[in-house]
Amino acid sequence: MKKLVFFIYAFALVILWCSCEKRVNIEIAYDGDKLVMNTFIQPDSLIYVRVTRSVPVSVYDETAFKEEAGAQVNIAASDGSVLPVVLQTIAGRRFFVSGMPAKAGLQYNISAASSGLQAVSAYDTLPAAPQARDGSAQKSSTRIKFILKDHPGTGNYYRLRVFTVENNAAKSALLFRLDPAFNNNLIDIIANGNSTSLIMDDSRFDGRELTFVLQTQDPINQSDSLMVEVTALTHNAWSYLRTVALQQGNSGVIVSEPIRVFSNVLNGYGIVAGINTKQLVFKVD
């Protein structure tokens, strides 16, 4: 009899839960088609600008972003020079590529115009190179160490990534986090889970030299060499990458607050931001 009562009670709960379920369709306003302009500018590298047309947020297919191959793209530096631009197809995608590399210490203003759409523009500077050194790791361990000296007196922003190395080139990204046993002074940026990148600012270590200890998800056995990629970011680059990471972290969680990805593109969408990357390649002991 008790089993029968329990079964009826459990069945009633299931019916109750099902009756409480309600599908919610959230409508997000769409301002109409706009140009989307994206580029990360690296010192001593050519500038690659991708220009597409926006789509409503209800469209989840990345291929729906139509390339604006006929757009007019202009790249101007703060020293008064205007960089020549050519259209190139790279890995099946079209990019507007500068004929000259970007120079450290300059600000770059990039604009794009295409028939039937409002012209867009954005600008950013290039950050100083990160002062990172002495990468090391041991076979079968889960710890990677390196030293980072922060530039004092200014707000600095960084992205960390780790790769296996094959034929002197990055091969596979590793999942990692800051090791909580060795980074207590950075407790507010220590994540519970692992990720392929870590975005952070220097508010906890301004002007200091620190030994960072990264904890990989799996023991380091798959490669004889590793690369720690330390990228200095401008505030624009940090804001964009941070909000992208937050949005991806909330994917599928409909009860969370919507996260709008940062954009500094006037009259459009996308990001124009400066970065400066240093790669520490080292043998695994």
LINPE-V325223 format. One record per pair of residues at least 4 apart in sequence whose ideal C-beta (glycine too) atoms are under 7 Angstrom apart, sorted by sequence separation. I is the first residue (numbers start at 1). J is the second residue. D is the distance in whole Angstrom. If there is no record, write none. Layout:
BEGIN
i=I j=J d=D
i=I j=J d=D
END
This chain:
BEGIN
i=1 j=5 d=6
i=2 j=6 d=6
i=3 j=7 d=6
i=4 j=8 d=6
i=5 j=9 d=6
i=6 j=10 d=6
i=7 j=11 d=6
i=8 j=12 d=6
i=9 j=13 d=7
i=10 j=14 d=7
i=11 j=15 d=7
i=12 j=16 d=6
i=13 j=17 d=6
i=14 j=18 d=6
i=15 j=19 d=6
i=16 j=20 d=6
i=17 j=21 d=7
i=55 j=59 d=4
i=77 j=81 d=5
i=89 j=93 d=7
i=137 j=141 d=7
i=165 j=169 d=7
i=179 j=183 d=6
i=186 j=190 d=6
i=191 j=195 d=7
i=202 j=206 d=5
i=216 j=220 d=6
i=233 j=237 d=4
i=234 j=238 d=7
i=235 j=239 d=6
i=236 j=240 d=6
i=237 j=241 d=6
i=238 j=242 d=6
i=239 j=243 d=6
i=240 j=244 d=6
i=241 j=245 d=6
i=242 j=246 d=6
i=243 j=247 d=6
i=244 j=248 d=6
i=245 j=249 d=6
i=246 j=250 d=6
i=265 j=269 d=6
i=59 j=64 d=5
i=89 j=94 d=5
i=90 j=95 d=6
i=151 j=156 d=6
i=165 j=170 d=6
i=166 j=171 d=4
i=178 j=183 d=5
i=205 j=210 d=5
i=233 j=238 d=4
i=265 j=270 d=5
i=41 j=47 d=6
i=76 j=82 d=5
i=77 j=83 d=7
i=102 j=108 d=6
i=113 j=119 d=4
i=137 j=143 d=7
i=150 j=156 d=6
i=165 j=171 d=6
i=250 j=256 d=5
i=263 j=269 d=5
i=265 j=271 d=7
i=87 j=94 d=6
i=88 j=95 d=6
i=112 j=119 d=7
i=137 j=144 d=4
i=163 j=170 d=4
i=164 j=171 d=5
i=183 j=190 d=6
i=263 j=270 d=6
i=264 j=271 d=6
i=265 j=272 d=7
i=39 j=47 d=6
i=74 j=82 d=7
i=75 j=83 d=4
i=111 j=119 d=6
i=112 j=120 d=5
i=163 j=171 d=6
i=164 j=172 d=5
i=178 j=186 d=6
i=233 j=241 d=7
i=263 j=271 d=6
i=264 j=272 d=6
i=39 j=48 d=6
i=55 j=64 d=5
i=87 j=96 d=6
i=88 j=97 d=5
i=111 j=120 d=7
i=136 j=145 d=5
i=163 j=172 d=6
i=250 j=259 d=6
i=39 j=49 d=4
i=55 j=65 d=6
i=75 j=85 d=6
i=111 j=121 d=4
i=163 j=173 d=6
i=164 j=174 d=7
i=180 j=190 d=5
i=39 j=50 d=7
i=85 j=96 d=5
i=86 j=97 d=6
i=110 j=121 d=7
i=135 j=146 d=4
i=162 j=173 d=7
i=163 j=174 d=7
i=178 j=189 d=7
i=189 j=200 d=5
i=37 j=49 d=6
i=38 j=50 d=5
i=53 j=65 d=7
i=73 j=85 d=5
i=85 j=97 d=7
i=109 j=121 d=7
i=110 j=122 d=6
i=134 j=146 d=6
i=161 j=173 d=6
i=162 j=174 d=4
i=178 j=190 d=5
i=247 j=259 d=4
i=52 j=65 d=4
i=53 j=66 d=4
i=85 j=98 d=6
i=86 j=99 d=6
i=110 j=123 d=7
i=134 j=147 d=5
i=177 j=190 d=7
i=246 j=259 d=5
i=37 j=51 d=5
i=52 j=66 d=6
i=85 j=99 d=7
i=109 j=123 d=4
i=132 j=146 d=6
i=133 j=147 d=5
i=162 j=176 d=5
i=177 j=191 d=5
i=247 j=261 d=6
i=52 j=67 d=5
i=53 j=68 d=6
i=83 j=98 d=4
i=84 j=99 d=4
i=108 j=123 d=6
i=132 j=147 d=7
i=35 j=51 d=6
i=36 j=52 d=5
i=52 j=68 d=6
i=83 j=99 d=6
i=107 j=123 d=6
i=108 j=124 d=7
i=132 j=148 d=5
i=177 j=193 d=7
i=188 j=204 d=7
i=243 j=259 d=6
i=36 j=53 d=7
i=51 j=68 d=5
i=83 j=100 d=5
i=107 j=124 d=7
i=131 j=148 d=7
i=177 j=194 d=5
i=243 j=260 d=7
i=244 j=261 d=6
i=35 j=53 d=7
i=36 j=54 d=5
i=69 j=87 d=6
i=107 j=125 d=5
i=130 j=148 d=7
i=131 j=149 d=4
i=144 j=162 d=6
i=176 j=194 d=6
i=177 j=195 d=7
i=186 j=204 d=6
i=243 j=261 d=5
i=175 j=194 d=4
i=185 j=204 d=6
i=243 j=262 d=5
i=33 j=53 d=5
i=34 j=54 d=5
i=51 j=71 d=5
i=106 j=126 d=7
i=175 j=195 d=7
i=178 j=198 d=7
i=33 j=54 d=6
i=105 j=126 d=7
i=175 j=196 d=6
i=240 j=261 d=7
i=51 j=73 d=7
i=104 j=126 d=5
i=240 j=262 d=5
i=73 j=96 d=4
i=75 j=98 d=5
i=128 j=151 d=6
i=173 j=196 d=4
i=194 j=217 d=4
i=239 j=262 d=4
i=49 j=73 d=6
i=102 j=126 d=6
i=69 j=94 d=5
i=30 j=56 d=4
i=67 j=94 d=5
i=79 j=106 d=6
i=47 j=75 d=6
i=78 j=106 d=5
i=130 j=158 d=7
i=236 j=264 d=5
i=28 j=57 d=5
i=36 j=65 d=7
i=77 j=106 d=5
i=78 j=107 d=4
i=183 j=212 d=7
i=183 j=213 d=6
i=77 j=108 d=6
i=182 j=213 d=4
i=240 j=271 d=4
i=35 j=68 d=7
i=75 j=108 d=6
i=76 j=109 d=5
i=240 j=273 d=6
i=179 j=213 d=4
i=75 j=110 d=5
i=161 j=196 d=6
i=179 j=214 d=6
i=236 j=271 d=7
i=143 j=179 d=6
i=161 j=197 d=5
i=178 j=214 d=6
i=179 j=215 d=4
i=237 j=273 d=4
i=74 j=111 d=5
i=160 j=197 d=7
i=201 j=238 d=7
i=236 j=273 d=4
i=237 j=274 d=6
i=159 j=197 d=6
i=160 j=198 d=4
i=176 j=214 d=5
i=177 j=215 d=6
i=237 j=275 d=5
i=73 j=112 d=5
i=159 j=198 d=7
i=176 j=215 d=6
i=199 j=238 d=7
i=234 j=273 d=6
i=72 j=112 d=7
i=159 j=199 d=5
i=176 j=216 d=5
i=234 j=274 d=5
i=71 j=112 d=5
i=72 j=113 d=5
i=175 j=216 d=7
i=176 j=217 d=7
i=71 j=113 d=6
i=158 j=200 d=6
i=174 j=216 d=5
i=175 j=217 d=4
i=199 j=241 d=5
i=233 j=275 d=6
i=50 j=93 d=7
i=71 j=114 d=4
i=199 j=242 d=5
i=232 j=275 d=7
i=70 j=114 d=6
i=157 j=201 d=5
i=231 j=275 d=5
i=232 j=276 d=4
i=50 j=95 d=6
i=51 j=96 d=7
i=70 j=115 d=7
i=156 j=201 d=7
i=231 j=276 d=7
i=49 j=95 d=6
i=68 j=114 d=4
i=155 j=201 d=7
i=156 j=202 d=4
i=199 j=245 d=6
i=231 j=277 d=4
i=48 j=95 d=5
i=49 j=96 d=4
i=155 j=202 d=7
i=229 j=277 d=6
i=230 j=278 d=5
i=48 j=97 d=6
i=229 j=279 d=5
i=230 j=280 d=7
i=46 j=97 d=6
i=47 j=98 d=4
i=46 j=98 d=5
i=150 j=202 d=5
i=162 j=214 d=6
i=227 j=279 d=5
i=228 j=280 d=4
i=227 j=280 d=7
i=152 j=206 d=6
i=153 j=207 d=7
i=227 j=281 d=5
i=46 j=101 d=6
i=47 j=102 d=6
i=150 j=205 d=6
i=152 j=207 d=3
i=45 j=101 d=6
i=150 j=206 d=6
i=225 j=281 d=6
i=226 j=282 d=6
i=44 j=101 d=5
i=45 j=102 d=6
i=150 j=207 d=6
i=170 j=227 d=5
i=225 j=282 d=7
i=150 j=208 d=6
i=164 j=222 d=6
i=165 j=223 d=6
i=225 j=283 d=6
i=226 j=284 d=6
i=43 j=102 d=6
i=164 j=223 d=4
i=224 j=283 d=6
i=225 j=284 d=6
i=42 j=102 d=7
i=43 j=103 d=7
i=149 j=209 d=4
i=165 j=225 d=4
i=224 j=284 d=6
i=41 j=102 d=5
i=43 j=104 d=4
i=49 j=110 d=6
i=51 j=112 d=5
i=165 j=226 d=6
i=223 j=284 d=7
i=147 j=209 d=6
i=148 j=210 d=6
i=164 j=226 d=6
i=165 j=227 d=5
i=163 j=226 d=7
i=147 j=211 d=5
i=148 j=212 d=6
i=162 j=226 d=6
i=163 j=227 d=4
i=220 j=284 d=6
i=145 j=211 d=6
i=146 j=212 d=6
i=162 j=228 d=6
i=163 j=229 d=7
i=41 j=108 d=6
i=145 j=212 d=7
i=145 j=213 d=5
i=161 j=229 d=4
i=143 j=213 d=6
i=144 j=214 d=4
i=160 j=230 d=6
i=39 j=110 d=7
i=143 j=214 d=7
i=143 j=215 d=6
i=144 j=216 d=7
i=158 j=230 d=6
i=159 j=231 d=4
i=37 j=110 d=7
i=142 j=215 d=5
i=158 j=231 d=7
i=142 j=216 d=5
i=158 j=232 d=6
i=159 j=233 d=6
i=37 j=112 d=5
i=158 j=233 d=6
i=156 j=232 d=7
i=157 j=233 d=4
i=35 j=112 d=6
i=142 j=219 d=6
i=141 j=219 d=7
i=142 j=220 d=7
i=157 j=235 d=6
i=35 j=114 d=6
i=140 j=219 d=5
i=141 j=220 d=6
i=140 j=220 d=7
i=155 j=235 d=7
i=139 j=220 d=6
i=140 j=221 d=6
i=157 j=238 d=4
i=35 j=117 d=5
i=139 j=221 d=7
i=144 j=226 d=7
i=146 j=228 d=5
i=148 j=230 d=7
i=159 j=241 d=6
i=34 j=117 d=7
i=37 j=120 d=5
i=41 j=124 d=7
i=43 j=126 d=5
i=137 j=220 d=5
i=33 j=117 d=6
i=34 j=118 d=7
i=144 j=228 d=6
i=35 j=120 d=5
i=37 j=122 d=7
i=41 j=126 d=6
i=137 j=226 d=6
i=135 j=228 d=5
i=132 j=230 d=4
i=130 j=230 d=5
i=130 j=232 d=4
i=129 j=232 d=6
i=128 j=232 d=6
i=127 j=232 d=4
i=127 j=233 d=6
i=127 j=234 d=5
i=125 j=234 d=6
i=124 j=234 d=5
i=124 j=236 d=5
i=165 j=281 d=6
i=146 j=280 d=6
i=122 j=264 d=5
i=122 j=265 d=5
i=122 j=266 d=6
i=120 j=265 d=5
i=121 j=266 d=5
i=135 j=280 d=4
i=139 j=284 d=5
i=120 j=266 d=6
i=130 j=276 d=7
i=132 j=278 d=5
i=136 j=282 d=6
i=138 j=284 d=7
i=139 j=285 d=7
i=120 j=267 d=5
i=127 j=274 d=6
i=129 j=276 d=5
i=135 j=282 d=4
i=137 j=284 d=5
i=138 j=285 d=5
i=119 j=267 d=7
i=120 j=268 d=3
i=124 j=272 d=5
i=126 j=274 d=4
i=127 j=275 d=7
i=128 j=276 d=7
i=130 j=278 d=5
i=132 j=280 d=6
i=118 j=267 d=5
i=123 j=272 d=7
i=124 j=273 d=5
i=125 j=274 d=5
i=127 j=276 d=5
i=129 j=278 d=6
i=122 j=272 d=4
i=124 j=274 d=5
i=126 j=276 d=6
i=110 j=272 d=5
i=40 j=237 d=7
i=54 j=269 d=6
i=37 j=265 d=5
i=24 j=254 d=7
i=37 j=268 d=6
i=36 j=268 d=6
i=38 j=270 d=4
i=41 j=273 d=7
i=34 j=267 d=7
i=35 j=268 d=4
i=36 j=269 d=5
i=37 j=270 d=4
i=38 j=271 d=6
i=39 j=272 d=6
i=40 j=273 d=6
i=41 j=274 d=5
i=42 j=275 d=6
i=43 j=276 d=6
i=34 j=268 d=5
i=36 j=270 d=5
i=41 j=275 d=7
i=42 j=276 d=7
i=34 j=269 d=6
i=37 j=272 d=7
i=40 j=275 d=5
i=42 j=277 d=6
END
